[in-house]
Amino acid sequence: MTSANEQGDRGGRGQRERRERQEQRERSRQAGSFGAAAGAYERGRPPYPPAASAWLVPDAARTVVDLGAGTGKLTRALRAPGRELVAVEPSDGMRAEFARVLPGIRALAGTAEAIPLPDASADAVVCAQAWHWVDPARAVPEAARVLRPGGRLALVWNSRDESVPWVAELGRLLREYAAAPTEDRQTDRVGAPFGPVERRDFRWRHPMSVPEIVDMVASRSYVITLDPAVRAGLLDRVRALLAAERPGEMPYVTECHRAER
Ligand SMILES: C[S@@+](CC[C@H](N)C(=O)[O-])C[C@H]1O[C@@H](n2cnc3c(N)ncnc32)[C@H](O)[C@@H]1O
């Protein structure tokens, strides 16, 4: 016979599992949403500052793999004489935009969990603004597999610098509509065979017009997937805030993490 407590435990576990499955479905829906907005993404998202890309990838790295490369925002910052860059990107729409803006660089269909490259074939594996989407239990061994011993895993995010008041106000507005999924960076789940994860932040300002800032908001995964009327309402409020502030640049913090295999 099953006790009321056991039934309660099972009911609680069932509810938790259903909630986790629902959260996983929502993450997959958002992770897969980028292709539809690849053009806005390319126009609206910031580059990575040279000081950050130099800290992330050693000069000597000859073969560099960019996981979740999107439209190649980080890839283009890593170009160097004699270096081969390979992009890995699951979204067809993002790869099409990548091929348009960076036609000379190989872009392969694949994911961080299944990288379509041979063992020990890369000196650095980078992942920009995408490690929060991956399953680290599969992506960490996969990155380790394609890296040569001594190779570098580099993870990076550009965040708006909310120490600036109007940027904080924009952040509050966005959080009213949806929680950004980048909050759990999962950098604490890197582990063996990688050594300790080092962290450094770079503060900088990116010149941006008001329409470019609106594109940047419109290309966030959690904005793309909003109900169309709700999305239009949010974008109107963003335009109103920007009309009052008339900013000509966006302050950013680039959060960098690196670990050696
Ligand atoms: C926010 S975009 C970042 C694009 C680019 N790295 C950049 O910095 O602009 C996130 C990218 O991760 C990709 N992505 C989602 N899930 C992924 C996975 N499991 N493995 C690799 N890439 C993934 C998406 O298709 C999207 O292009």
The ligand as an ORCA input file, in Angstrom:
! r2SCAN-3c Opt
* xyz 0 1
  C      22.536     34.948    -29.012
  S      23.074     34.073    -30.448
  C      24.824     34.389    -30.461
  C      25.407     34.405    -31.839
  C      26.890     34.812    -31.924
  N      27.749     33.886    -31.242
  C      27.120     36.210    -31.382
  O      27.900     36.371    -30.457
  O      26.500     37.140    -31.901
  C      22.972     32.421    -29.883
  C      23.267     31.411    -30.983
  O      23.376     30.127    -30.389
  C      22.800     29.186    -31.275
  N      22.499     27.984    -30.484
  C      21.371     27.673    -29.797
  N      21.501     26.462    -29.223
  C      22.760     26.014    -29.532
  C      23.505     24.817    -29.244
  N      22.997     23.865    -28.478
  N      24.750     24.697    -29.763
  C      25.295     25.675    -30.516
  N      24.637     26.822    -30.820
  C      23.388     26.975    -30.336
  C      21.602     29.913    -31.859
  O      21.169     29.345    -33.064
  C      22.175     31.322    -32.035
  O      22.745     31.519    -33.304
*
